[in-house]
Amino acid sequence: MSSSKALHIGLIGCGNVVVYGHRPALTSLPQLQLIALADITPQRRKLGADWFGLRDDQLYADYRDLLAIEDLDAVVVAVPQQFRPAIVLDALAAGLHVLSEKPIANTPALARQLVDAAKAAGRVLAMVHNYHFLPEYRLLKQLLDAGEIGDVRVAMLHFLGVIDYPGAAEFQSDWRHSLAAGGGVLMDMIHAVYLAEWLVGAPAQQVMAFVDAPEYAARQPVIEDLALLQIAFSRAYASIHMGWGEGVGGVDISGADGQLRMRYKQHQSGGFNQAIELYSVDSDWNRHDHAIPNLPAHEANIARSFCELWADFAAAIHENREPIAPAAAGWRALEIVLGAYESAVTGRVVSLPLVESSPLYSRGAAGIGELEAWAESKTVAAGLFGLRARM
Ligand SMILES: NC(=O)c1ccc[n+]([C@@H]2O[C@H](COP(=O)([O-])OP(=O)(O)OC[C@H]3O[C@@H](n4cnc5c(N)ncnc54)[C@H](O)[C@@H]3O)[C@@H](O)[C@H]2O)c1
């Protein structure tokens, strides 16, 4: 494929994330040409046709018909994770490069299958880990890489002000509250988890966590809305404070030679609001302010982050290199989330990667019921993962 030819792209799943994320990239980047769209819901196909100026013969109810198009180069798969891995596998088998929404799958066993399939097919399988490209996280990473505070010792990511957005009304708008669909605030906001590994610059080795449902305790099924994680790396630690609600947002990083701190407008959390303050403190306690390269409206920052992610995906294909967020990063992030669930239920620290004999490895959150639960677990008391019925 010549690097001057625009990539022919197919879009599978035209839901909410397309509205504010993939649509701006697919309508503005010259290196991309959207030539087909598949969605099982007629209303979403119609919406997509209007947004992208597609003809009826470019719209598909069954994604397999889209995969059969001859001159397609790549697909983006933006359906909920419950349905996504099978589609990604079919796309790789059809010889296509794939950009997959997060999280990569519901089980590590499937995540591994996806990573192996991409490798065997010699195709790029990239994750939509778009927070890498938000201006505040880009700047944090640049400062860390430039040695602003020396080696990272402890990275604290506060996401207690996450907004609980429903999915597209025309489909299953409540899927984020369904365990089977892969819902829950931590699983949905896996952004914080891959960011922790990226900022620390190493794979996680251990995780321990509390996972609870204080806000939604009365709803059925019960789904986690609060998760507090401690993650150990070879030479550093991270903590993630995750919750749907209106709590603290921002990042604080302690390094060998100083600190980095970042906060959001209206004290909200990452992804939902604009970061307005980022400063370092050196080892003599002097403060240094760093200008965040924000666009005026936060929606424009989000749109730009998706454009940059897509540009990286296209460059990875043309240059035959790994994207910034390869499937392996999605697999590791999924294991951290599942390890956190396991820790919250058993009361023990969980080693990573998960062992293949773990019920969570093959069954994901659906395997939690097979764990030996700790009698005092808050997660069990909350009835999360269907555990109350079993106790
Ligand atoms: N990267 C991000 O910042 C971000 C933001 C939101 C959502 N997401 C992820 O994107 C995915 C979709 O989320 P959403 O909020 O857009 O969901 P949504 O419910 O709004 O949209 C899902 C769409 O997929 C379609 N669909 C479902 N099954 C299909 C199938 N088999 N074939 C074709 N189309 C199918 C539905 O009709 C719907 O239009 C999820 O995995 C979610 O985690 C990522």
The ligand as a MOL file (V3000), in Angstrom:
LIG
                    3D

  0  0  0     0  0            999 V3000
M  V30 BEGIN CTAB
M  V30 COUNTS 44 48 0 0 0
M  V30 BEGIN ATOM
M  V30 1 N -12.7250 5.5370 23.8590 0
M  V30 2 C -13.6750 6.1900 24.4710 0
M  V30 3 O -13.4690 7.2580 25.0280 0
M  V30 4 C -15.0520 5.6000 24.5050 0
M  V30 5 C -16.1670 6.3840 24.8220 0
M  V30 6 C -17.4250 5.7730 24.8080 0
M  V30 7 C -17.5550 4.4330 24.4970 0
M  V30 8 N -16.4240 3.6980 24.2040 0 CHG=1
M  V30 9 C -16.5130 2.2670 23.8680 0
M  V30 10 O -17.1000 2.1520 22.5780 0
M  V30 11 C -17.9720 1.0310 22.5320 0
M  V30 12 C -19.3710 1.5100 22.1640 0
M  V30 13 O -19.8020 2.4190 23.1640 0
M  V30 14 P -20.9670 3.4690 22.8430 0
M  V30 15 O -21.0950 4.3400 24.0360 0
M  V30 16 O -20.7530 4.1020 21.5170 0 CHG=-1
M  V30 17 O -22.1900 2.4470 22.7680 0
M  V30 18 P -23.6270 2.6810 22.1490 0
M  V30 19 O -24.5290 1.7630 22.8720 0
M  V30 20 O -23.9380 4.1310 22.1010 0
M  V30 21 O -23.4490 2.2020 20.6240 0
M  V30 22 C -23.2270 0.8770 20.2420 0
M  V30 23 C -23.6100 0.7590 18.7600 0
M  V30 24 O -23.2180 -0.5310 18.2990 0
M  V30 25 C -24.2870 -1.0560 17.5060 0
M  V30 26 N -24.1420 -2.5090 17.5020 0
M  V30 27 C -24.3100 -3.3640 18.5420 0
M  V30 28 N -24.0410 -4.6270 18.1540 0
M  V30 29 C -23.6870 -4.5700 16.8430 0
M  V30 30 C -23.2740 -5.5410 15.8840 0
M  V30 31 N -23.2040 -6.8460 16.1770 0
M  V30 32 N -22.9870 -5.1260 14.6220 0
M  V30 33 C -23.0730 -3.8210 14.2930 0
M  V30 34 N -23.4510 -2.8500 15.1820 0
M  V30 35 C -23.7580 -3.2190 16.4220 0
M  V30 36 C -25.5470 -0.5230 18.1570 0
M  V30 37 O -26.6630 -0.5350 17.3130 0
M  V30 38 C -25.1100 0.9110 18.5240 0
M  V30 39 O -25.3440 1.8150 17.4730 0
M  V30 40 C -17.9020 0.3880 23.9190 0
M  V30 41 O -16.9900 -0.6600 23.8970 0
M  V30 42 C -17.3860 1.4930 24.8290 0
M  V30 43 O -16.6150 0.9840 25.9000 0
M  V30 44 C -15.2130 4.2640 24.1990 0
M  V30 END ATOM
M  V30 BEGIN BOND
M  V30 1 1 1 2
M  V30 2 2 2 3
M  V30 3 1 2 4
M  V30 4 1 4 5
M  V30 5 2 4 44
M  V30 6 2 5 6
M  V30 7 1 6 7
M  V30 8 2 7 8
M  V30 9 1 8 9
M  V30 10 1 8 44
M  V30 11 1 9 10
M  V30 12 1 9 42
M  V30 13 1 10 11
M  V30 14 1 11 12
M  V30 15 1 11 40
M  V30 16 1 12 13
M  V30 17 1 13 14
M  V30 18 2 14 15
M  V30 19 1 14 16
M  V30 20 1 14 17
M  V30 21 1 17 18
M  V30 22 2 18 19
M  V30 23 1 18 20
M  V30 24 1 18 21
M  V30 25 1 21 22
M  V30 26 1 22 23
M  V30 27 1 23 24
M  V30 28 1 23 38
M  V30 29 1 24 25
M  V30 30 1 25 26
M  V30 31 1 25 36
M  V30 32 1 26 27
M  V30 33 1 26 35
M  V30 34 2 27 28
M  V30 35 1 28 29
M  V30 36 1 29 30
M  V30 37 2 29 35
M  V30 38 1 30 31
M  V30 39 2 30 32
M  V30 40 1 32 33
M  V30 41 2 33 34
M  V30 42 1 34 35
M  V30 43 1 36 37
M  V30 44 1 36 38
M  V30 45 1 38 39
M  V30 46 1 40 41
M  V30 47 1 40 42
M  V30 48 1 42 43
M  V30 END BOND
M  V30 END CTAB
M  END
